[in-house]
Amino acid sequence: MTGLTEWAYPLAESLLSEPLPRRWKHSLGVAERARTIASIVGADAELLEAAAVLHDIGYSPDLAKTGFHPLDGARYLRDVADANERVVHLVAHHSCAWMEAEARGLREELEGEFPRESAHLNDALCYCDMNTTPDGTPTNPVDRINEITGRYGPDSLIGTFIRRAEPEILASTARVLERVAAAKHQPM
């Protein structure tokens, strides 16, 4: 998988930097978070970072077909960019995407087309996304969820989904932090 990040960054930049500069900053921040937890994913560190920088490409106006960015981004990566399938699967399922897919009536489509990656990688990507502000700076998942709810409105589809996903987002973050703490206590 060597070379994944060298491929992923320019692709994400080409799709996000001009039409959605704030989304591009967020994606860079999410990738930065991925680098900070590389030790807990071992050989999958580059895979996680590539998925992190690409996770929101489905927001690109050129790719938005269904309006559900995990599905739009994953389809582009699979069908056009010929991406590594594990990257595609992580993008498709990032940050509890199945719950939003369900709210949009797209869960069967999402899960039928894209299998989930391992739980520890899904947790890791969720952690990275939910610990990064829209401007790419570090935050915590509670503030991030509140920011998303405030931006979209509590009664919007996104506001309702993110509140429903909150327990799982917090649990994912806790699992990642437990793995980070355990890794720090491992003898060299």
BAPAKE-711514 format. One record per residue (C-alpha): residue in three letters; x, y, z; residue number from 0. Coordinates in nm, 3 decimals, decimal comma, always signed. Each point is the difference from the previous one (the first is absolute). Example, Ala and Ser with C-alpha at 12.3 -4.5 7.8 and 13.67 -1.06 7.14 Angstrom:
// residues 2
vextor res: Ala	X: +1,230	Y: -0,450	Z: +0,780	n: 0
vextor res: Ser	X: +0,137	Y: +0,344	Z: -0,066	n: 1
This chain:
// residues 188
vextor res: Met	X: +0,000	Y: +0,000	Z: +0,000	n: 0
vextor res: Thr	X: +0,301	Y: +0,227	Z: -0,021	n: 1
vextor res: Gly	X: -0,082	Y: +0,313	Z: -0,194	n: 2
vextor res: Leu	X: -0,362	Y: +0,025	Z: +0,114	n: 3
vextor res: Thr	X: +0,047	Y: +0,337	Z: +0,166	n: 4
vextor res: Glu	X: +0,201	Y: +0,135	Z: -0,294	n: 5
vextor res: Trp	X: -0,298	Y: -0,090	Z: -0,218	n: 6
vextor res: Ala	X: -0,276	Y: +0,105	Z: +0,243	n: 7
vextor res: Tyr	X: +0,106	Y: +0,355	Z: +0,091	n: 8
vextor res: Pro	X: +0,012	Y: +0,143	Z: -0,355	n: 9
vextor res: Leu	X: -0,329	Y: -0,171	Z: -0,086	n: 10
vextor res: Ala	X: -0,177	Y: +0,142	Z: +0,306	n: 11
vextor res: Glu	X: +0,152	Y: +0,341	Z: -0,061	n: 12
vextor res: Ser	X: -0,115	Y: +0,002	Z: -0,364	n: 13
vextor res: Leu	X: -0,357	Y: -0,075	Z: +0,106	n: 14
vextor res: Leu	X: -0,030	Y: +0,218	Z: +0,310	n: 15
vextor res: Ser	X: +0,249	Y: +0,288	Z: +0,018	n: 16
vextor res: Glu	X: -0,165	Y: +0,238	Z: -0,247	n: 17
vextor res: Pro	X: -0,373	Y: -0,072	Z: +0,029	n: 18
vextor res: Leu	X: +0,008	Y: -0,078	Z: +0,375	n: 19
vextor res: Pro	X: +0,312	Y: +0,147	Z: +0,163	n: 20
vextor res: Arg	X: -0,132	Y: -0,044	Z: +0,354	n: 21
vextor res: Arg	X: -0,083	Y: -0,365	Z: -0,068	n: 22
vextor res: Trp	X: +0,355	Y: -0,039	Z: -0,136	n: 23
vextor res: Lys	X: +0,143	Y: +0,147	Z: +0,324	n: 24
vextor res: His	X: -0,216	Y: -0,240	Z: +0,200	n: 25
vextor res: Ser	X: +0,125	Y: -0,295	Z: -0,207	n: 26
vextor res: Leu	X: +0,361	Y: +0,102	Z: +0,056	n: 27
vextor res: Gly	X: -0,068	Y: +0,022	Z: +0,373	n: 28
vextor res: Val	X: -0,162	Y: -0,343	Z: +0,004	n: 29
vextor res: Ala	X: +0,308	Y: -0,141	Z: -0,176	n: 30
vextor res: Glu	X: +0,220	Y: +0,172	Z: +0,258	n: 31
vextor res: Arg	X: -0,199	Y: -0,171	Z: +0,279	n: 32
vextor res: Ala	X: +0,055	Y: -0,330	Z: -0,182	n: 33
vextor res: Arg	X: +0,374	Y: +0,052	Z: +0,017	n: 34
vextor res: Thr	X: -0,022	Y: +0,058	Z: +0,377	n: 35
vextor res: Ile	X: -0,154	Y: -0,345	Z: +0,055	n: 36
vextor res: Ala	X: +0,206	Y: -0,187	Z: -0,261	n: 37
vextor res: Ser	X: +0,158	Y: -0,218	Z: +0,268	n: 38
vextor res: Ile	X: -0,329	Y: -0,169	Z: +0,088	n: 39
vextor res: Val	X: -0,079	Y: -0,103	Z: -0,358	n: 40
vextor res: Gly	X: +0,349	Y: -0,128	Z: -0,082	n: 41
vextor res: Ala	X: +0,033	Y: -0,109	Z: -0,361	n: 42
vextor res: Asp	X: -0,332	Y: +0,170	Z: -0,084	n: 43
vextor res: Ala	X: +0,127	Y: +0,350	Z: +0,091	n: 44
vextor res: Glu	X: +0,035	Y: +0,111	Z: -0,361	n: 45
vextor res: Leu	X: -0,338	Y: -0,149	Z: -0,086	n: 46
vextor res: Leu	X: -0,162	Y: +0,195	Z: +0,284	n: 47
vextor res: Glu	X: +0,169	Y: +0,327	Z: -0,098	n: 48
vextor res: Ala	X: -0,102	Y: -0,041	Z: -0,365	n: 49
vextor res: Ala	X: -0,362	Y: -0,069	Z: +0,100	n: 50
vextor res: Ala	X: +0,011	Y: +0,296	Z: +0,239	n: 51
vextor res: Val	X: +0,104	Y: +0,252	Z: -0,265	n: 52
vextor res: Leu	X: -0,255	Y: -0,145	Z: -0,246	n: 53
vextor res: His	X: -0,293	Y: -0,059	Z: +0,237	n: 54
vextor res: Asp	X: -0,199	Y: +0,312	Z: -0,103	n: 55
vextor res: Ile	X: +0,065	Y: +0,010	Z: -0,376	n: 56
vextor res: Gly	X: -0,364	Y: -0,094	Z: -0,057	n: 57
vextor res: Tyr	X: -0,089	Y: +0,361	Z: +0,087	n: 58
vextor res: Ser	X: +0,177	Y: +0,117	Z: -0,316	n: 59
vextor res: Pro	X: -0,256	Y: +0,150	Z: -0,240	n: 60
vextor res: Asp	X: +0,149	Y: -0,216	Z: -0,275	n: 61
vextor res: Leu	X: -0,073	Y: -0,319	Z: +0,194	n: 62
vextor res: Ala	X: -0,324	Y: +0,074	Z: +0,188	n: 63
vextor res: Lys	X: -0,259	Y: -0,225	Z: -0,163	n: 64
vextor res: Thr	X: -0,214	Y: -0,132	Z: +0,285	n: 65
vextor res: Gly	X: +0,074	Y: +0,281	Z: +0,246	n: 66
vextor res: Phe	X: +0,137	Y: -0,260	Z: +0,243	n: 67
vextor res: His	X: +0,371	Y: +0,073	Z: -0,002	n: 68
vextor res: Pro	X: +0,134	Y: -0,334	Z: +0,131	n: 69
vextor res: Leu	X: -0,176	Y: -0,187	Z: -0,281	n: 70
vextor res: Asp	X: +0,084	Y: +0,258	Z: -0,269	n: 71
vextor res: Gly	X: +0,365	Y: +0,009	Z: +0,104	n: 72
vextor res: Ala	X: +0,034	Y: -0,379	Z: +0,020	n: 73
vextor res: Arg	X: -0,162	Y: -0,048	Z: -0,341	n: 74
vextor res: Tyr	X: +0,237	Y: +0,251	Z: -0,156	n: 75
vextor res: Leu	X: +0,301	Y: -0,166	Z: +0,161	n: 76
vextor res: Arg	X: -0,113	Y: -0,344	Z: -0,119	n: 77
vextor res: Asp	X: -0,135	Y: +0,085	Z: -0,345	n: 78
vextor res: Val	X: +0,219	Y: +0,289	Z: -0,116	n: 79
vextor res: Ala	X: +0,315	Y: +0,018	Z: +0,211	n: 80
vextor res: Asp	X: +0,058	Y: -0,379	Z: +0,013	n: 81
vextor res: Ala	X: +0,089	Y: +0,038	Z: +0,368	n: 82
vextor res: Asn	X: +0,117	Y: -0,263	Z: +0,244	n: 83
vextor res: Glu	X: -0,318	Y: -0,178	Z: +0,108	n: 84
vextor res: Arg	X: +0,080	Y: +0,035	Z: +0,370	n: 85
vextor res: Val	X: +0,022	Y: +0,379	Z: -0,040	n: 86
vextor res: Val	X: -0,333	Y: -0,010	Z: -0,184	n: 87
vextor res: His	X: -0,163	Y: -0,200	Z: +0,279	n: 88
vextor res: Leu	X: +0,129	Y: +0,235	Z: +0,270	n: 89
vextor res: Val	X: -0,127	Y: +0,306	Z: -0,188	n: 90
vextor res: Ala	X: -0,339	Y: -0,167	Z: -0,055	n: 91
vextor res: His	X: -0,047	Y: -0,079	Z: +0,368	n: 92
vextor res: His	X: +0,174	Y: +0,287	Z: +0,178	n: 93
vextor res: Ser	X: -0,144	Y: +0,147	Z: +0,319	n: 94
vextor res: Cys	X: -0,311	Y: -0,216	Z: +0,036	n: 95
vextor res: Ala	X: -0,103	Y: +0,053	Z: -0,362	n: 96
vextor res: Trp	X: -0,241	Y: -0,293	Z: +0,021	n: 97
vextor res: Met	X: -0,223	Y: +0,200	Z: +0,235	n: 98
vextor res: Glu	X: -0,020	Y: +0,294	Z: -0,238	n: 99
vextor res: Ala	X: -0,049	Y: -0,241	Z: -0,292	n: 100
vextor res: Glu	X: -0,293	Y: -0,152	Z: +0,188	n: 101
vextor res: Ala	X: -0,154	Y: +0,344	Z: +0,054	n: 102
vextor res: Arg	X: +0,035	Y: +0,068	Z: -0,373	n: 103
vextor res: Gly	X: -0,139	Y: -0,338	Z: -0,108	n: 104
vextor res: Leu	X: +0,343	Y: -0,099	Z: -0,136	n: 105
vextor res: Arg	X: +0,121	Y: -0,254	Z: +0,255	n: 106
vextor res: Glu	X: -0,062	Y: -0,307	Z: -0,217	n: 107
vextor res: Glu	X: +0,178	Y: +0,172	Z: -0,290	n: 108
vextor res: Leu	X: +0,299	Y: +0,099	Z: +0,214	n: 109
vextor res: Glu	X: +0,040	Y: -0,337	Z: +0,167	n: 110
vextor res: Gly	X: -0,075	Y: -0,194	Z: -0,318	n: 111
vextor res: Glu	X: +0,273	Y: +0,176	Z: -0,194	n: 112
vextor res: Phe	X: +0,264	Y: +0,050	Z: +0,267	n: 113
vextor res: Pro	X: +0,099	Y: -0,243	Z: +0,275	n: 114
vextor res: Arg	X: +0,127	Y: +0,148	Z: +0,323	n: 115
vextor res: Glu	X: +0,366	Y: -0,001	Z: +0,089	n: 116
vextor res: Ser	X: +0,115	Y: -0,129	Z: +0,338	n: 117
vextor res: Ala	X: -0,158	Y: +0,159	Z: +0,304	n: 118
vextor res: His	X: +0,332	Y: +0,137	Z: +0,127	n: 119
vextor res: Leu	X: +0,060	Y: +0,189	Z: -0,327	n: 120
vextor res: Asn	X: -0,357	Y: +0,130	Z: -0,010	n: 121
vextor res: Asp	X: +0,043	Y: +0,116	Z: +0,359	n: 122
vextor res: Ala	X: +0,330	Y: +0,166	Z: -0,088	n: 123
vextor res: Leu	X: -0,146	Y: +0,194	Z: -0,294	n: 124
vextor res: Cys	X: -0,304	Y: +0,105	Z: +0,205	n: 125
vextor res: Tyr	X: +0,235	Y: +0,118	Z: +0,275	n: 126
vextor res: Cys	X: +0,202	Y: +0,206	Z: -0,248	n: 127
vextor res: Asp	X: -0,310	Y: +0,157	Z: -0,159	n: 128
vextor res: Met	X: -0,179	Y: +0,075	Z: +0,326	n: 129
vextor res: Asn	X: +0,309	Y: +0,152	Z: +0,160	n: 130
vextor res: Thr	X: +0,049	Y: +0,255	Z: -0,280	n: 131
vextor res: Thr	X: -0,185	Y: +0,328	Z: -0,053	n: 132
vextor res: Pro	X: -0,126	Y: +0,113	Z: -0,341	n: 133
vextor res: Asp	X: +0,313	Y: +0,219	Z: -0,017	n: 134
vextor res: Gly	X: +0,233	Y: -0,295	Z: +0,066	n: 135
vextor res: Thr	X: +0,097	Y: +0,074	Z: +0,359	n: 136
vextor res: Pro	X: -0,022	Y: -0,251	Z: +0,286	n: 137
vextor res: Thr	X: -0,320	Y: -0,020	Z: +0,203	n: 138
vextor res: Asn	X: -0,187	Y: -0,264	Z: +0,197	n: 139
vextor res: Pro	X: -0,298	Y: -0,206	Z: -0,114	n: 140
vextor res: Val	X: -0,254	Y: +0,171	Z: +0,228	n: 141
vextor res: Asp	X: +0,086	Y: +0,345	Z: -0,136	n: 142
vextor res: Arg	X: +0,013	Y: -0,140	Z: -0,355	n: 143
vextor res: Ile	X: -0,346	Y: -0,154	Z: +0,030	n: 144
vextor res: Asn	X: -0,135	Y: +0,327	Z: +0,144	n: 145
vextor res: Glu	X: +0,162	Y: +0,194	Z: -0,285	n: 146
vextor res: Ile	X: -0,156	Y: -0,231	Z: -0,262	n: 147
vextor res: Thr	X: -0,341	Y: +0,022	Z: +0,167	n: 148
vextor res: Gly	X: +0,027	Y: +0,379	Z: +0,013	n: 149
vextor res: Arg	X: +0,112	Y: +0,028	Z: -0,363	n: 150
vextor res: Tyr	X: -0,279	Y: -0,218	Z: -0,142	n: 151
vextor res: Gly	X: -0,269	Y: +0,056	Z: +0,263	n: 152
vextor res: Pro	X: -0,117	Y: -0,247	Z: +0,265	n: 153
vextor res: Asp	X: -0,309	Y: -0,104	Z: -0,197	n: 154
vextor res: Ser	X: +0,178	Y: -0,045	Z: -0,334	n: 155
vextor res: Leu	X: +0,083	Y: -0,345	Z: -0,134	n: 156
vextor res: Ile	X: +0,367	Y: +0,055	Z: +0,089	n: 157
vextor res: Gly	X: -0,080	Y: +0,144	Z: +0,343	n: 158
vextor res: Thr	X: -0,224	Y: -0,297	Z: +0,082	n: 159
vextor res: Phe	X: +0,251	Y: -0,252	Z: -0,138	n: 160
vextor res: Ile	X: +0,299	Y: +0,142	Z: +0,190	n: 161
vextor res: Arg	X: -0,189	Y: -0,002	Z: +0,330	n: 162
vextor res: Arg	X: -0,107	Y: -0,359	Z: -0,066	n: 163
vextor res: Ala	X: +0,361	Y: -0,090	Z: -0,084	n: 164
vextor res: Glu	X: +0,145	Y: +0,183	Z: +0,302	n: 165
vextor res: Pro	X: +0,020	Y: -0,304	Z: +0,232	n: 166
vextor res: Glu	X: +0,183	Y: -0,204	Z: -0,264	n: 167
vextor res: Ile	X: +0,230	Y: +0,292	Z: -0,090	n: 168
vextor res: Leu	X: +0,091	Y: +0,040	Z: +0,367	n: 169
vextor res: Ala	X: +0,050	Y: -0,375	Z: +0,037	n: 170
vextor res: Ser	X: +0,226	Y: -0,008	Z: -0,309	n: 171
vextor res: Thr	X: +0,205	Y: +0,285	Z: +0,140	n: 172
vextor res: Ala	X: +0,028	Y: -0,174	Z: +0,339	n: 173
vextor res: Arg	X: +0,118	Y: -0,323	Z: -0,165	n: 174
vextor res: Val	X: +0,267	Y: +0,188	Z: -0,197	n: 175
vextor res: Leu	X: +0,119	Y: +0,187	Z: +0,309	n: 176
vextor res: Glu	X: +0,020	Y: -0,329	Z: +0,191	n: 177
vextor res: Arg	X: +0,216	Y: -0,148	Z: -0,277	n: 178
vextor res: Val	X: +0,223	Y: +0,311	Z: -0,003	n: 179
vextor res: Ala	X: +0,043	Y: -0,020	Z: +0,379	n: 180
vextor res: Ala	X: +0,078	Y: -0,372	Z: -0,018	n: 181
vextor res: Ala	X: +0,254	Y: +0,058	Z: -0,278	n: 182
vextor res: Lys	X: +0,178	Y: +0,261	Z: +0,212	n: 183
vextor res: His	X: +0,038	Y: -0,252	Z: +0,282	n: 184
vextor res: Gln	X: +0,142	Y: -0,277	Z: -0,220	n: 185
vextor res: Pro	X: +0,371	Y: -0,067	Z: +0,052	n: 186
vextor res: Met	X: +0,218	Y: +0,075	Z: -0,301	n: 187
